């Protein structure tokens, strides 16, 4: 799964720690999602989308092999 | 993310302190000679020290991280699974060594080997989990 979390986070002027605090997760989770090492659950995806004023489908994109 | 079976974060530091204390005390008492009328005291101290290092390991393994989220829970599960697989392999190896070795281990060494397998599980879990979390921390993303 592809995502543009890092780009949207930096557009909003947030650091990884700030975004992690906003959604209530660890910085490691944000790093893992941004580096595509981890696919978040729907709840976390919704929280991230809300924190960045985006829809989930504007942040996360299915790829052919998903 | 709430997990029913994890202890508060502070237990990790309690575990880091009492586990090595228990091992050191157990080792010292094992090598010490107690007069006959103090044998019960020796047994009591050995039992207490063994409990200290078992509980110490348990506290360290089952203490929450400061932020216990879904990613940390996933890494925790993966580490438990990997530790189980390796421990299983070590135990089966032990059975083969006892059953088919030309010079099988003495009963005492067998006991130490299988006790080692038990503690290997906890040691491996602690080392691997901390490594994964620290490595994730160092990535800039």
N, CA and C atoms of all chains as a GROMACS GRO file, in nm:
protein
  621
    1UNK      N    1   0.083  -0.119   0.000
    1UNK     CA    2   0.000   0.000   0.000
    1UNK      C    3   0.087   0.124   0.000
    2UNK      N    4   0.049   0.219  -0.082
    2UNK     CA    5   0.125   0.344  -0.092
    2UNK      C    6   0.058   0.451  -0.007
    3UNK      N    7   0.137   0.541   0.045
    3UNK     CA    8   0.077   0.653   0.117
    3UNK      C    9   0.158   0.780   0.097
    4UNK      N   10   0.092   0.892   0.121
    4UNK     CA   11   0.160   1.022   0.110
    4UNK      C   12   0.158   1.091   0.246
    5UNK      N   13   0.172   1.009   0.348
    5UNK     CA   14   0.162   1.061   0.485
    5UNK      C   15   0.272   1.163   0.513
    6UNK      N   16   0.395   1.130   0.471
    6UNK     CA   17   0.506   1.221   0.501
    6UNK      C   18   0.485   1.357   0.434
    7UNK      N   19   0.440   1.352   0.308
    7UNK     CA   20   0.420   1.477   0.236
    7UNK      C   21   0.313   1.562   0.302
    8UNK      N   22   0.202   1.500   0.338
    8UNK     CA   23   0.093   1.575   0.401
    8UNK      C   24   0.132   1.623   0.540
    9UNK      N   25   0.209   1.544   0.610
    9UNK     CA   26   0.253   1.586   0.743
    9UNK      C   27   0.340   1.711   0.733
   10UNK      N   28   0.434   1.709   0.641
   10UNK     CA   29   0.523   1.825   0.626
   10UNK      C   30   0.447   1.947   0.572
   11UNK      N   31   0.345   1.922   0.487
   11UNK     CA   32   0.261   2.034   0.438
   11UNK      C   33   0.192   2.103   0.555
   12UNK      N   34   0.152   2.022   0.653
   12UNK     CA   35   0.083   2.077   0.770
   12UNK      C   36   0.180   2.130   0.875
   13UNK      N   37   0.310   2.123   0.846
   13UNK     CA   38   0.410   2.175   0.937
   13UNK      C   39   0.425   2.095   1.066
   14UNK      N   40   0.400   1.965   1.056
   14UNK     CA   41   0.408   1.880   1.176
   14UNK      C   42   0.533   1.794   1.173
   15UNK      N   43   0.592   1.773   1.289
   15UNK     CA   44   0.700   1.674   1.299
   15UNK      C   45   0.636   1.537   1.323
   16UNK      N   46   0.718   1.434   1.314
   16UNK     CA   47   0.666   1.298   1.338
   16UNK      C   48   0.613   1.286   1.480
   17UNK      N   49   0.684   1.346   1.573
   17UNK     CA   50   0.642   1.336   1.714
   17UNK      C   51   0.510   1.410   1.735
   18UNK      N   52   0.496   1.525   1.671
   18UNK     CA   53   0.372   1.602   1.686
   18UNK      C   54   0.254   1.525   1.630
   19UNK      N   55   0.273   1.465   1.512
   19UNK     CA   56   0.164   1.388   1.453
   19UNK      C   57   0.134   1.266   1.540
   20UNK      N   58   0.238   1.202   1.591
   20UNK     CA   59   0.219   1.086   1.678
   20UNK      C   60   0.139   1.124   1.802
   21UNK      N   61   0.171   1.236   1.861
   21UNK     CA   62   0.098   1.284   1.980
   21UNK      C   63  -0.047   1.316   1.946
   22UNK      N   64  -0.068   1.374   1.827
   22UNK     CA   65  -0.205   1.411   1.786
   22UNK      C   66  -0.296   1.289   1.775
   23UNK      N   67  -0.241   1.180   1.721
   23UNK     CA   68  -0.323   1.061   1.701
   23UNK      C   69  -0.307   0.957   1.812
   24UNK      N   70  -0.216   0.984   1.906
   24UNK     CA   71  -0.203   0.895   2.022
   24UNK      C   72  -0.125   0.768   1.997
   25UNK      N   73  -0.026   0.776   1.910
   25UNK     CA   74   0.060   0.659   1.885
   25UNK      C   75   0.205   0.697   1.908
   26UNK      N   76   0.294   0.597   1.894
   26UNK     CA   77   0.436   0.622   1.912
   26UNK      C   78   0.497   0.680   1.784
   27UNK      N   79   0.611   0.744   1.800
   27UNK     CA   80   0.681   0.799   1.683
   27UNK      C   81   0.723   0.685   1.591
   28UNK      N   82   0.756   0.568   1.650
   28UNK     CA   83   0.794   0.453   1.569
   28UNK      C   84   0.683   0.412   1.473
   29UNK      N   85   0.559   0.426   1.517
   29UNK     CA   86   0.446   0.391   1.429
   29UNK      C   87   0.440   0.484   1.309
   30UNK      N   88   0.456   0.613   1.332
   30UNK     CA   89   0.452   0.710   1.223
   30UNK      C   90   0.567   0.683   1.126
   31UNK      N   91   0.685   0.658   1.180
   31UNK     CA   92   0.801   0.628   1.094
   31UNK      C   93   0.773   0.503   1.011
   32UNK      N   94   0.722   0.400   1.076
   32UNK     CA   95   0.697   0.273   1.006
   32UNK      C   96   0.593   0.290   0.895
   33UNK      N   97   0.492   0.372   0.919
   33UNK     CA   98   0.389   0.396   0.816
   33UNK      C   99   0.450   0.476   0.701
   34UNK      N  100   0.525   0.580   0.734
   34UNK     CA  101   0.584   0.665   0.629
   34UNK      C  102   0.685   0.589   0.544
   35UNK      N  103   0.757   0.496   0.605
   35UNK     CA  104   0.856   0.418   0.530
   35UNK      C  105   0.796   0.290   0.473
   36UNK      N  106   0.663   0.279   0.482
   36UNK     CA  107   0.588   0.167   0.423
   36UNK      C  108   0.627   0.032   0.482
   37UNK      N  109   0.675   0.035   0.604
   37UNK     CA  110   0.706  -0.091   0.671
   37UNK      C  111   0.585  -0.142   0.748
   38UNK      N  112   0.481  -0.060   0.759
   38UNK     CA  113   0.364  -0.098   0.838
   38UNK      C  114   0.240  -0.036   0.776
   39UNK      N  115   0.134  -0.119   0.765
   39UNK     CA  116   0.005  -0.069   0.716
   39UNK      C  117  -0.085  -0.048   0.837
   40UNK      N  118  -0.133   0.073   0.861
   40UNK     CA  119  -0.212   0.098   0.981
   40UNK      C  120  -0.350   0.031   0.974
   41UNK      N  121  -0.408   0.011   1.090
   41UNK     CA  122  -0.546  -0.036   1.096
   41UNK      C  123  -0.638   0.077   1.052
   42UNK      N  124  -0.765   0.043   1.030
   42UNK     CA  125  -0.860   0.142   0.980
   42UNK      C  126  -0.878   0.256   1.081
   43UNK      N  127  -0.874   0.220   1.208
   43UNK     CA  128  -0.892   0.324   1.312
   43UNK      C  129  -0.777   0.424   1.307
   44UNK      N  130  -0.656   0.375   1.299
   44UNK     CA  131  -0.540   0.464   1.294
   44UNK      C  132  -0.541   0.544   1.164
   45UNK      N  133  -0.578   0.480   1.054
   45UNK     CA  134  -0.585   0.550   0.926
   45UNK      C  135  -0.686   0.664   0.933
   46UNK      N  136  -0.800   0.639   0.996
   46UNK     CA  137  -0.903   0.743   1.011
   46UNK      C  138  -0.851   0.857   1.099
   47UNK      N  139  -0.780   0.821   1.206
   47UNK     CA  140  -0.726   0.924   1.297
   47UNK      C  141  -0.623   1.010   1.224
   48UNK      N  142  -0.538   0.945   1.145
   48UNK     CA  143  -0.436   1.020   1.070
   48UNK      C  144  -0.503   1.114   0.970
   49UNK      N  145  -0.604   1.063   0.902
   49UNK     CA  146  -0.674   1.144   0.802
   49UNK      C  147  -0.739   1.265   0.869
   50UNK      N  148  -0.798   1.242   0.985
   50UNK     CA  149  -0.865   1.353   1.057
   50UNK      C  150  -0.763   1.456   1.102
   51UNK      N  151  -0.648   1.407   1.150
   51UNK     CA  152  -0.544   1.498   1.200
   51UNK      C  153  -0.487   1.584   1.087
   52UNK      N  154  -0.487   1.530   0.964
   52UNK     CA  155  -0.429   1.603   0.851
   52UNK      C  156  -0.536   1.666   0.763
   53UNK      N  157  -0.660   1.666   0.809
   53UNK     CA  158  -0.773   1.723   0.735
   53UNK      C  159  -0.786   1.666   0.594
   54UNK      N  160  -0.772   1.536   0.588
   54UNK     CA  161  -0.783   1.467   0.459
   54UNK      C  162  -0.878   1.349   0.475
   55UNK      N  163  -0.920   1.293   0.360
   55UNK     CA  164  -0.993   1.165   0.365
   55UNK      C  165  -0.889   1.053   0.361
   56UNK      N  166  -0.930   0.936   0.413
   56UNK     CA  167  -0.838   0.822   0.416
   56UNK      C  168  -0.787   0.789   0.276
   57UNK      N  169  -0.880   0.793   0.178
   57UNK     CA  170  -0.841   0.755   0.041
   57UNK      C  171  -0.754   0.863  -0.026
   58UNK      N  172  -0.740   0.977   0.039
   58UNK     CA  173  -0.649   1.078  -0.013
   58UNK      C  174  -0.509   1.063   0.047
   59UNK      N  175  -0.499   0.978   0.148
   59UNK     CA  176  -0.369   0.952   0.211
   59UNK      C  177  -0.312   0.815   0.173
   60UNK      N  178  -0.398   0.718   0.160
   60UNK     CA  179  -0.355   0.579   0.138
   60UNK      C  180  -0.411   0.527   0.006
   61UNK      N  181  -0.324   0.455  -0.069
   61UNK     CA  182  -0.363   0.408  -0.202
   61UNK      C  183  -0.328   0.261  -0.217
   62UNK      N  184  -0.425   0.184  -0.266
   62UNK     CA  185  -0.399   0.043  -0.293
   62UNK      C  186  -0.305   0.029  -0.412
   63UNK      N  187  -0.220  -0.072  -0.404
   63UNK     CA  188  -0.132  -0.102  -0.517
   63UNK      C  189  -0.176  -0.234  -0.580
   64UNK      N  190  -0.124  -0.266  -0.696
   64UNK     CA  191  -0.167  -0.385  -0.770
   64UNK      C  192  -0.149  -0.514  -0.692
   65UNK      N  193  -0.040  -0.521  -0.616
   65UNK     CA  194  -0.012  -0.647  -0.547
   65UNK      C  195  -0.073  -0.653  -0.407
   66UNK      N  196  -0.160  -0.558  -0.372
   66UNK     CA  197  -0.226  -0.561  -0.240
   66UNK      C  198  -0.342  -0.660  -0.237
   67UNK      N  199  -0.362   0.159   2.241
   67UNK     CA  200  -0.421   0.026   2.227
   67UNK      C  201  -0.406  -0.051   2.358
   68UNK      N  202  -0.517  -0.092   2.413
   68UNK     CA  203  -0.515  -0.156   2.544
   68UNK      C  204  -0.486  -0.304   2.532
   69UNK      N  205  -0.395  -0.355   2.613
   69UNK     CA  206  -0.373  -0.498   2.619
   69UNK      C  207  -0.401  -0.543   2.761
   70UNK      N  208  -0.476  -0.654   2.773
   70UNK     CA  209  -0.522  -0.696   2.907
   70UNK      C  210  -0.408  -0.746   2.993
   71UNK      N  211  -0.304  -0.802   2.931
   71UNK     CA  212  -0.208  -0.879   3.008
   71UNK      C  213  -0.076  -0.808   3.032
   72UNK      N  214  -0.066  -0.681   3.000
   72UNK     CA  215   0.059  -0.609   3.020
   72UNK      C  216   0.058  -0.533   3.152
   73UNK      N  217   0.176  -0.526   3.210
   73UNK     CA  218   0.194  -0.454   3.337
   73UNK      C  219   0.228  -0.308   3.311
   74UNK      N  220   0.210  -0.222   3.409
   74UNK     CA  221   0.251  -0.081   3.390
   74UNK      C  222   0.399  -0.071   3.354
   75UNK      N  223   0.434   0.038   3.287
   75UNK     CA  224   0.569   0.060   3.233
   75UNK      C  225   0.678   0.051   3.341
   76UNK      N  226   0.644   0.094   3.462
   76UNK     CA  227   0.743   0.098   3.570
   76UNK      C  228   0.798  -0.041   3.603
   77UNK      N  229   0.720  -0.144   3.574
   77UNK     CA  230   0.764  -0.280   3.607
   77UNK      C  231   0.887  -0.321   3.527
   78UNK      N  232   0.908  -0.254   3.413
   78UNK     CA  233   1.025  -0.288   3.331
   78UNK      C  234   1.153  -0.259   3.411
   79UNK      N  235   1.157  -0.144   3.476
   79UNK     CA  236   1.276  -0.106   3.551
   79UNK      C  237   1.291  -0.191   3.677
   80UNK      N  238   1.178  -0.229   3.738
   80UNK     CA  239   1.184  -0.320   3.853
   80UNK      C  240   1.244  -0.453   3.807
   81UNK      N  241   1.201  -0.501   3.692
   81UNK     CA  242   1.253  -0.626   3.637
   81UNK      C  243   1.402  -0.618   3.606
   82UNK      N  244   1.446  -0.507   3.545
   82UNK     CA  245   1.588  -0.489   3.513
   82UNK      C  246   1.674  -0.494   3.639
   83UNK      N  247   1.617  -0.455   3.752
   83UNK     CA  248   1.695  -0.454   3.877
   83UNK      C  249   1.691  -0.590   3.945
   84UNK      N  250   1.571  -0.648   3.960
   84UNK     CA  251   1.564  -0.770   4.042
   84UNK      C  252   1.610  -0.896   3.970
   85UNK      N  253   1.601  -0.901   3.837
   85UNK     CA  254   1.645  -1.022   3.766
   85UNK      C  255   1.795  -1.046   3.784
   86UNK      N  256   1.882  -0.948   3.754
   86UNK     CA  257   2.025  -0.975   3.776
   86UNK      C  258   2.059  -0.995   3.924
   87UNK      N  259   1.988  -0.925   4.012
   87UNK     CA  260   2.013  -0.946   4.156
   87UNK      C  261   1.984  -1.090   4.194
   88UNK      N  262   1.876  -1.144   4.140
   88UNK     CA  263   1.838  -1.282   4.169
   88UNK      C  264   1.941  -1.380   4.117
   89UNK      N  265   1.989  -1.356   3.993
   89UNK     CA  266   2.089  -1.447   3.935
   89UNK      C  267   2.218  -1.445   4.015
   90UNK      N  268   2.261  -1.324   4.051
   90UNK     CA  269   2.387  -1.311   4.125
   90UNK      C  270   2.375  -1.378   4.262
   91UNK      N  271   2.266  -1.351   4.330
   91UNK     CA  272   2.246  -1.410   4.464
   91UNK      C  273   2.239  -1.561   4.456
   92UNK      N  274   2.167  -1.612   4.356
   92UNK     CA  275   2.154  -1.757   4.338
   92UNK      C  276   2.290  -1.821   4.313
   93UNK      N  277   2.370  -1.756   4.228
   93UNK     CA  278   2.504  -1.809   4.196
   93UNK      C  279   2.594  -1.809   4.319
   94UNK      N  280   2.588  -1.700   4.396
   94UNK     CA  281   2.673  -1.691   4.515
   94UNK      C  282   2.633  -1.800   4.616
   95UNK      N  283   2.504  -1.813   4.639
   95UNK     CA  284   2.457  -1.911   4.739
   95UNK      C  285   2.485  -2.053   4.694
   96UNK      N  286   2.474  -2.080   4.563
   96UNK     CA  287   2.503  -2.214   4.511
   96UNK      C  288   2.646  -2.257   4.542
   97UNK      N  289   2.736  -2.160   4.532
   97UNK     CA  290   2.878  -2.194   4.551
   97UNK      C  291   2.918  -2.187   4.698
   98UNK      N  292   2.830  -2.134   4.783
   98UNK     CA  293   2.865  -2.119   4.925
   98UNK      C  294   2.839  -2.248   5.000
   99UNK      N  295   2.911  -2.263   5.109
   99UNK     CA  296   2.887  -2.379   5.197
   99UNK      C  297   2.819  -2.332   5.324
  100UNK      N  298   2.706  -2.388   5.352
  100UNK     CA  299   2.633  -2.350   5.474
  100UNK      C  300   2.649  -2.462   5.577
  101UNK      N  301   2.665  -2.427   5.705
  101UNK     CA  302   2.664  -2.531   5.809
  101UNK      C  303   2.532  -2.607   5.806
  102UNK      N  304   2.536  -2.729   5.857
  102UNK     CA  305   2.421  -2.819   5.846
  102UNK      C  306   2.292  -2.759   5.899
  103UNK      N  307   2.305  -2.688   6.014
  103UNK     CA  308   2.183  -2.637   6.076
  103UNK      C  309   2.130  -2.514   6.003
  104UNK      N  310   2.201  -2.465   5.900
  104UNK     CA  311   2.153  -2.351   5.822
  104UNK      C  312   2.105  -2.393   5.683
  105UNK      N  313   2.088  -2.526   5.661
  105UNK     CA  314   2.051  -2.571   5.527
  105UNK      C  315   1.914  -2.521   5.484
  106UNK      N  316   1.824  -2.512   5.579
  106UNK     CA  317   1.691  -2.460   5.545
  106UNK      C  318   1.700  -2.314   5.500
  107UNK      N  319   1.790  -2.239   5.566
  107UNK     CA  320   1.808  -2.099   5.528
  107UNK      C  321   1.863  -2.090   5.386
  108UNK      N  322   1.957  -2.180   5.354
  108UNK     CA  323   2.015  -2.184   5.219
  108UNK      C  324   1.906  -2.212   5.116
  109UNK      N  325   1.822  -2.308   5.146
  109UNK     CA  326   1.713  -2.343   5.054
  109UNK      C  327   1.619  -2.225   5.036
  110UNK      N  328   1.593  -2.155   5.146
  110UNK     CA  329   1.502  -2.040   5.140
  110UNK      C  330   1.560  -1.929   5.053
  111UNK      N  331   1.691  -1.900   5.071
  111UNK     CA  332   1.754  -1.793   4.993
  111UNK      C  333   1.760  -1.832   4.846
  112UNK      N  334   1.790  -1.960   4.818
  112UNK     CA  335   1.792  -2.007   4.679
  112UNK      C  336   1.656  -1.991   4.614
  113UNK      N  337   1.552  -2.025   4.687
  113UNK     CA  338   1.416  -2.013   4.634
  113UNK      C  339   1.381  -1.868   4.608
  114UNK      N  340   1.413  -1.781   4.705
  114UNK     CA  341   1.383  -1.638   4.689
  114UNK      C  342   1.459  -1.581   4.571
  115UNK      N  343   1.586  -1.616   4.557
  115UNK     CA  344   1.666  -1.560   4.446
  115UNK      C  345   1.616  -1.613   4.312
  116UNK      N  346   1.576  -1.740   4.308
  116UNK     CA  347   1.520  -1.795   4.184
  116UNK      C  348   1.391  -1.722   4.148
  117UNK      N  349   1.309  -1.696   4.248
  117UNK     CA  350   1.184  -1.622   4.223
  117UNK      C  351   1.214  -1.481   4.175
  118UNK      N  352   1.318  -1.420   4.230
  118UNK     CA  353   1.355  -1.284   4.189
  118UNK      C  354   1.390  -1.280   4.041
  119UNK      N  355   1.470  -1.377   3.994
  119UNK     CA  356   1.506  -1.364   3.853
  119UNK      C  357   1.394  -1.410   3.760
  120UNK      N  358   1.311  -1.502   3.804
  120UNK     CA  359   1.196  -1.537   3.721
  120UNK      C  360   1.098  -1.420   3.713
  121UNK      N  361   1.064  -1.362   3.827
  121UNK     CA  362   0.974  -1.246   3.827
  121UNK      C  363   1.035  -1.127   3.756
  122UNK      N  364   1.169  -1.111   3.773
  122UNK     CA  365   1.237  -1.000   3.706
  122UNK      C  366   1.223  -1.009   3.555
  123UNK      N  367   1.249  -1.128   3.502
  123UNK     CA  368   1.231  -1.150   3.358
  123UNK      C  369   1.086  -1.126   3.317
  124UNK      N  370   0.995  -1.178   3.398
  124UNK     CA  371   0.852  -1.166   3.367
  124UNK      C  372   0.811  -1.019   3.362
  125UNK      N  373   0.854  -0.943   3.462
  125UNK     CA  374   0.820  -0.800   3.466
  125UNK      C  375   0.875  -0.728   3.343
  126UNK      N  376   1.001  -0.759   3.307
  126UNK     CA  377   1.063  -0.690   3.194
  126UNK      C  378   0.990  -0.722   3.064
  127UNK      N  379   0.954  -0.848   3.047
  127UNK     CA  380   0.889  -0.891   2.922
  127UNK      C  381   0.749  -0.834   2.912
  128UNK      N  382   0.675  -0.837   3.020
  128UNK     CA  383   0.533  -0.802   3.014
  128UNK      C  384   0.501  -0.660   3.057
  129UNK      N  385   0.602  -0.575   3.070
  129UNK     CA  386   0.576  -0.434   3.101
  129UNK      C  387   0.544  -0.361   2.972
  130UNK      N  388   0.448  -0.269   2.983
  130UNK     CA  389   0.413  -0.187   2.866
  130UNK      C  390   0.528  -0.096   2.827
  131UNK      N  391   0.531  -0.059   2.699
  131UNK     CA  392   0.614   0.053   2.657
  131UNK      C  393   0.542   0.181   2.699
  132UNK      N  394   0.613   0.292   2.692
  132UNK     CA  395   0.551   0.420   2.732
  132UNK      C  396   0.425   0.446   2.651
  133UNK      N  397   0.435   0.424   2.520
  133UNK     CA  398   0.315   0.431   2.435
  133UNK      C  399   0.296   0.293   2.374
  134UNK      N  400   0.191   0.227   2.410
  134UNK     CA  401   0.164   0.091   2.363
  134UNK      C  402   0.058   0.101   2.253
  135UNK      N  403   0.104   0.110   2.129
  135UNK     CA  404   0.007   0.123   2.019
  135UNK      C  405   0.008  -0.004   1.933
  136UNK      N  406  -0.063   0.000   1.822
  136UNK     CA  407  -0.081  -0.121   1.743
  136UNK      C  408   0.050  -0.169   1.680
  137UNK      N  409   0.136  -0.075   1.643
  137UNK     CA  410   0.264  -0.114   1.583
  137UNK      C  411   0.352  -0.185   1.686
  138UNK      N  412   0.357  -0.128   1.807
  138UNK     CA  413   0.435  -0.189   1.915
  138UNK      C  414   0.378  -0.327   1.948
  139UNK      N  415   0.246  -0.338   1.949
  139UNK     CA  416   0.182  -0.467   1.978
  139UNK      C  417   0.218  -0.571   1.872
  140UNK      N  418   0.224  -0.527   1.746
  140UNK     CA  419   0.260  -0.618   1.638
  140UNK      C  420   0.403  -0.667   1.655
  141UNK      N  421   0.494  -0.576   1.686
  141UNK     CA  422   0.635  -0.613   1.706
  141UNK      C  423   0.648  -0.704   1.827
  142UNK      N  424   0.568  -0.680   1.929
  142UNK     CA  425   0.570  -0.766   2.048
  142UNK      C  426   0.526  -0.908   2.011
  143UNK      N  427   0.420  -0.919   1.934
  143UNK     CA  428   0.370  -1.050   1.892
  143UNK      C  429   0.474  -1.123   1.806
  144UNK      N  430   0.532  -1.052   1.710
  144UNK     CA  431   0.634  -1.114   1.623
  144UNK      C  432   0.752  -1.165   1.705
  145UNK      N  433   0.791  -1.087   1.806
  145UNK     CA  434   0.905  -1.126   1.888
  145UNK      C  435   0.870  -1.250   1.972
  146UNK      N  436   0.750  -1.255   2.026
  146UNK     CA  437   0.706  -1.374   2.100
  146UNK      C  438   0.709  -1.497   2.010
  147UNK      N  439   0.659  -1.480   1.889
  147UNK     CA  440   0.653  -1.593   1.795
  147UNK      C  441   0.792  -1.643   1.760
  148UNK      N  442   0.882  -1.549   1.732
  148UNK     CA  443   1.018  -1.587   1.695
  148UNK      C  444   1.089  -1.656   1.813
  149UNK      N  445   1.070  -1.602   1.934
  149UNK     CA  446   1.132  -1.662   2.052
  149UNK      C  447   1.078  -1.804   2.073
  150UNK      N  448   0.949  -1.824   2.050
  150UNK     CA  449   0.888  -1.957   2.066
  150UNK      C  450   0.946  -2.056   1.967
  151UNK      N  451   0.961  -2.011   1.842
  151UNK     CA  452   1.013  -2.101   1.737
  151UNK      C  453   1.156  -2.143   1.770
  152UNK      N  454   1.238  -2.047   1.808
  152UNK     CA  455   1.378  -2.080   1.839
  152UNK      C  456   1.387  -2.167   1.963
  153UNK      N  457   1.306  -2.136   2.064
  153UNK     CA  458   1.307  -2.218   2.186
  153UNK      C  459   1.266  -2.363   2.155
  154UNK      N  460   1.164  -2.376   2.070
  154UNK     CA  461   1.117  -2.509   2.030
  154UNK      C  462   1.231  -2.587   1.964
  155UNK      N  463   1.303  -2.519   1.875
  155UNK     CA  464   1.416  -2.581   1.806
  155UNK      C  465   1.523  -2.625   1.906
  156UNK      N  466   1.551  -2.540   2.005
  156UNK     CA  467   1.654  -2.572   2.105
  156UNK      C  468   1.612  -2.692   2.190
  157UNK      N  469   1.483  -2.698   2.226
  157UNK     CA  470   1.433  -2.808   2.309
  157UNK      C  471   1.442  -2.940   2.232
  158UNK      N  472   1.399  -2.937   2.105
  158UNK     CA  473   1.405  -3.058   2.023
  158UNK      C  474   1.551  -3.102   2.005
  159UNK      N  475   1.640  -3.006   1.984
  159UNK     CA  476   1.783  -3.037   1.974
  159UNK      C  477   1.831  -3.106   2.101
  160UNK      N  478   1.785  -3.055   2.215
  160UNK     CA  479   1.822  -3.114   2.344
  160UNK      C  480   1.779  -3.259   2.353
  161UNK      N  481   1.658  -3.288   2.309
  161UNK     CA  482   1.608  -3.427   2.312
  161UNK      C  483   1.693  -3.518   2.224
  162UNK      N  484   1.731  -3.466   2.108
  162UNK     CA  485   1.815  -3.545   2.018
  162UNK      C  486   1.953  -3.568   2.079
  163UNK      N  487   2.007  -3.464   2.142
  163UNK     CA  488   2.139  -3.479   2.204
  163UNK      C  489   2.135  -3.584   2.316
  164UNK      N  490   2.027  -3.586   2.391
  164UNK     CA  491   2.014  -3.682   2.501
  164UNK      C  492   1.993  -3.823   2.446
  165UNK      N  493   1.911  -3.833   2.342
  165UNK     CA  494   1.874  -3.964   2.292
  165UNK      C  495   1.977  -4.030   2.203
  166UNK      N  496   2.050  -3.947   2.125
  166UNK     CA  497   2.135  -4.008   2.022
  166UNK      C  498   2.283  -3.977   2.034
  167UNK      N  499   2.320  -3.893   2.131
  167UNK     CA  500   2.463  -3.858   2.143
  167UNK      C  501   2.541  -3.977   2.196
  168UNK      N  502   2.667  -3.988   2.151
  168UNK     CA  503   2.754  -4.097   2.198
  168UNK      C  504   2.780  -4.082   2.347
  169UNK      N  505   2.804  -3.960   2.390
  169UNK     CA  506   2.824  -3.932   2.532
  169UNK      C  507   2.716  -3.836   2.579
  170UNK      N  508   2.598  -3.891   2.614
  170UNK     CA  509   2.490  -3.801   2.651
  170UNK      C  510   2.522  -3.720   2.777
  171UNK      N  511   2.450  -3.608   2.791
  171UNK     CA  512   2.473  -3.519   2.906
  171UNK      C  513   2.431  -3.588   3.035
  172UNK      N  514   2.495  -3.546   3.143
  172UNK     CA  515   2.454  -3.595   3.274
  172UNK      C  516   2.317  -3.534   3.306
  173UNK      N  517   2.253  -3.593   3.407
  173UNK     CA  518   2.119  -3.544   3.445
  173UNK      C  519   2.127  -3.396   3.485
  174UNK      N  520   2.234  -3.362   3.557
  174UNK     CA  521   2.250  -3.223   3.602
  174UNK      C  522   2.263  -3.128   3.483
  175UNK      N  523   2.344  -3.169   3.385
  175UNK     CA  524   2.362  -3.084   3.266
  175UNK      C  525   2.234  -3.076   3.183
  176UNK      N  526   2.160  -3.186   3.181
  176UNK     CA  527   2.032  -3.183   3.111
  176UNK      C  528   1.939  -3.079   3.176
  177UNK      N  529   1.940  -3.079   3.308
  177UNK     CA  530   1.856  -2.983   3.381
  177UNK      C  531   1.897  -2.840   3.347
  178UNK      N  532   2.029  -2.816   3.348
  178UNK     CA  533   2.077  -2.681   3.316
  178UNK      C  534   2.042  -2.643   3.172
  179UNK      N  535   2.054  -2.740   3.082
  179UNK     CA  536   2.024  -2.714   2.941
  179UNK      C  537   1.879  -2.672   2.924
  180UNK      N  538   1.787  -2.750   2.983
  180UNK     CA  539   1.645  -2.718   2.962
  180UNK      C  540   1.604  -2.593   3.040
  181UNK      N  541   1.666  -2.570   3.154
  181UNK     CA  542   1.640  -2.442   3.223
  181UNK      C  543   1.691  -2.327   3.138
  182UNK      N  544   1.805  -2.350   3.073
  182UNK     CA  545   1.859  -2.248   2.982
  182UNK      C  546   1.763  -2.220   2.868
  183UNK      N  547   1.697  -2.324   2.818
  183UNK     CA  548   1.599  -2.305   2.711
  183UNK      C  549   1.485  -2.216   2.756
  184UNK      N  550   1.443  -2.235   2.882
  184UNK     CA  551   1.333  -2.154   2.935
  184UNK      C  552   1.376  -2.008   2.942
  185UNK      N  553   1.495  -1.985   2.999
  185UNK     CA  554   1.539  -1.845   3.015
  185UNK      C  555   1.583  -1.783   2.885
  186UNK      N  556   1.624  -1.868   2.790
  186UNK     CA  557   1.658  -1.817   2.657
  186UNK      C  558   1.538  -1.744   2.597
  187UNK      N  559   1.418  -1.801   2.617
  187UNK     CA  560   1.296  -1.742   2.562
  187UNK      C  561   1.284  -1.596   2.608
  188UNK      N  562   1.299  -1.575   2.738
  188UNK     CA  563   1.282  -1.439   2.792
  188UNK      C  564   1.395  -1.348   2.748
  189UNK      N  565   1.519  -1.400   2.752
  189UNK     CA  566   1.635  -1.318   2.713
  189UNK      C  567   1.626  -1.278   2.567
  190UNK      N  568   1.592  -1.374   2.482
  190UNK     CA  569   1.581  -1.344   2.340
  190UNK      C  570   1.471  -1.242   2.316
  191UNK      N  571   1.357  -1.261   2.383
  191UNK     CA  572   1.246  -1.167   2.366
  191UNK      C  573   1.290  -1.025   2.402
  192UNK      N  574   1.353  -1.010   2.520
  192UNK     CA  575   1.395  -0.876   2.566
  192UNK      C  576   1.491  -0.815   2.466
  193UNK      N  577   1.594  -0.893   2.425
  193UNK     CA  578   1.696  -0.839   2.334
  193UNK      C  579   1.635  -0.802   2.199
  194UNK      N  580   1.557  -0.892   2.141
  194UNK     CA  581   1.503  -0.868   2.008
  194UNK      C  582   1.401  -0.756   2.007
  195UNK      N  583   1.314  -0.751   2.106
  195UNK     CA  584   1.212  -0.647   2.112
  195UNK      C  585   1.275  -0.510   2.125
  196UNK      N  586   1.373  -0.499   2.215
  196UNK     CA  587   1.441  -0.370   2.233
  196UNK      C  588   1.516  -0.330   2.106
  197UNK      N  589   1.578  -0.427   2.039
  197UNK     CA  590   1.650  -0.399   1.915
  197UNK      C  591   1.554  -0.344   1.809
  198UNK      N  592   1.438  -0.409   1.796
  198UNK     CA  593   1.341  -0.366   1.694
  198UNK      C  594   1.290  -0.225   1.725
  199UNK      N  595   1.260  -0.199   1.851
  199UNK     CA  596   1.206  -0.067   1.889
  199UNK      C  597   1.313   0.041   1.870
  200UNK      N  598   1.436   0.012   1.911
  200UNK     CA  599   1.545   0.111   1.897
  200UNK      C  600   1.576   0.135   1.750
  201UNK      N  601   1.573   0.029   1.669
  201UNK     CA  602   1.599   0.045   1.527
  201UNK      C  603   1.490   0.129   1.462
  202UNK      N  604   1.366   0.107   1.504
  202UNK     CA  605   1.255   0.187   1.449
  202UNK      C  606   1.271   0.333   1.490
  203UNK      N  607   1.323   0.356   1.610
  203UNK     CA  608   1.343   0.492   1.659
  203UNK      C  609   1.448   0.567   1.580
  204UNK      N  610   1.548   0.493   1.531
  204UNK     CA  611   1.660   0.557   1.464
  204UNK      C  612   1.629   0.591   1.320
  205UNK      N  613   1.525   0.530   1.261
  205UNK     CA  614   1.487   0.562   1.124
  205UNK      C  615   1.430   0.702   1.124
  206UNK      N  616   1.470   0.778   1.023
  206UNK     CA  617   1.418   0.916   1.021
  206UNK      C  618   1.287   0.922   0.945
  207UNK      N  619   1.261   0.824   0.861
  207UNK     CA  620   1.135   0.822   0.786
  207UNK      C  621   1.127   0.922   0.673
   0.00000   0.00000   0.00000
